[in-house]
């Protein structure tokens, strides 16, 4: 464990860590399997001891996320609507796409600030906003706000975890990641509950209306 921790410390405190943060958070924006939050939180944990610089971690995380979101937006504009339409009706990606389209219709660019904290949700929203030709200038404005707050959130989450467990950075890292997963799970639970509530409301409306009867001519 000591060797692993030493290697991790050497990697995170290297000047190259900022380039790694940009690259990982950019890819994470359109390929959620990449652990963008984990990398930023890890850097934040070690920033509590002085290296790397916390402000630089936050700025590079926000910049990488901004670049990645624009790549996802560009994919959506370049034929993403057709790809989304071909997704199986009962697939998870299709459900995320439909949710994103409804959310964009109701809340516009502000949905970016919420979706950025949900890995699959943020990708679905940015792809959908590109597919529906959401104005690029407005997308940049809202996305800059979303990525900035997300970078601050991840960086400070790791930083305070590092301060709380100064002599045990692994515990601080696990605590930061655990809190991040809990918040993500909370967003997903709220979204699931709202979806169920809308489905039930639609079902009740259908029952109240009853079958439509047609007169013979």
Beta strands, then each sheet from edge to edge (+ up, - down):
end
